[in-house]
C-alpha cells in the first residue's frame, strides 16, 4: 500500500514495517525512491538513523532519521492480510 500521510504517521508506518522485518520504499519530491531496510532507535523508540539502499552511489549507507523525515513525501509498506482487512 502507498500512504500519503502526515509525518508522524509515516514514521510510525516505517517503524512498524521494520519491526516486522519488512523494508519500506521511501520517496522524495525529486522523484527518487530509496529502500529503508533497517534503523537505529533510541531507548524511547525514536528513530536515530535509517539504513538505506539506493540506486545511486554509495548504494548502501546510514542516513540520519531527521534528514529522511525532512525529505520524504510518501512511504510504501507491505501489509498483513489482517491490516488490509481493516482498511
C-alpha positions as CSV (number, residue, x, y, z in Angstrom):
1,X,0.0,0.0,0.0
2,X,1.1,3.6,-0.6
3,X,0.4,6.0,2.1
4,X,0.3,9.8,1.7
5,X,0.1,10.7,5.4
6,X,1.4,13.2,7.9
7,X,5.0,12.8,9.1
8,X,4.2,11.1,12.5
9,X,2.0,8.5,10.7
10,X,4.7,7.9,8.1
11,X,7.4,7.4,10.8
12,X,5.1,5.0,12.6
13,X,4.5,3.0,9.4
14,X,8.2,2.8,8.8
15,X,8.8,1.7,12.4
16,X,6.1,-1.0,12.3
17,X,7.2,-2.3,8.9
18,X,10.8,-2.6,10.0
19,X,9.8,-4.3,13.3
20,X,8.1,-7.0,11.1
21,X,11.3,-7.4,9.1
22,X,9.9,-5.7,6.0
23,X,11.6,-3.0,4.1
24,X,10.0,0.3,3.2
25,X,10.1,2.3,0.0
26,X,10.5,6.0,0.6
27,X,10.4,8.7,-2.0
28,X,11.0,12.4,-2.1
29,X,10.0,15.4,-4.2
30,X,12.9,14.7,-6.6
31,X,11.2,11.6,-8.0
32,X,13.8,9.5,-6.3
33,X,12.9,6.3,-4.4
34,X,15.0,4.6,-1.8
35,X,14.6,1.5,0.3
36,X,14.8,1.7,4.1
37,X,15.8,-1.7,5.3
38,X,16.7,-1.1,8.9
39,X,17.2,1.5,11.6
40,X,18.8,2.5,14.8
41,X,16.5,3.7,17.6
42,X,17.0,5.4,21.0
43,X,15.7,3.8,24.3
44,X,12.3,5.6,23.8
45,X,11.9,4.0,20.3
46,X,12.6,7.2,18.4
47,X,14.5,6.7,15.1
48,X,18.1,8.0,15.1
49,X,19.3,6.6,11.7
50,X,17.9,4.6,8.9
51,X,19.8,2.0,6.8
52,X,19.3,2.9,3.2
53,X,19.7,1.0,-0.1
54,X,19.9,3.5,-3.0
55,X,20.2,3.1,-6.8
56,X,22.9,5.9,-6.7
57,X,26.3,5.6,-5.2
58,X,27.2,4.9,-2.4
59,X,24.3,2.4,-2.8
60,X,24.1,1.4,0.9
61,X,24.5,3.9,3.8
62,X,23.1,5.2,7.1
63,X,21.2,8.4,6.9
64,X,20.1,10.5,9.9
65,X,16.4,10.0,10.5
66,X,15.8,13.7,10.7
67,X,17.2,14.1,7.2
68,X,15.0,11.4,5.8
69,X,11.9,12.8,7.6
70,X,12.6,16.3,6.2
71,X,12.7,15.0,2.6
72,X,10.1,12.1,2.5
73,X,6.8,12.6,0.7
74,X,5.4,9.1,0.9
75,X,6.1,5.6,2.1
76,X,5.2,2.2,0.6
77,X,4.9,-0.6,3.0
78,X,3.7,-4.2,2.9
79,X,0.6,-5.0,4.9
80,X,-0.5,-8.2,6.5
81,X,-3.9,-9.7,5.5
82,X,-5.3,-8.6,8.9
83,X,-4.2,-5.0,8.3
84,X,-5.6,-5.0,4.8
85,X,-9.0,-6.1,6.0
86,X,-9.1,-3.2,8.4
87,X,-8.7,-0.6,5.6
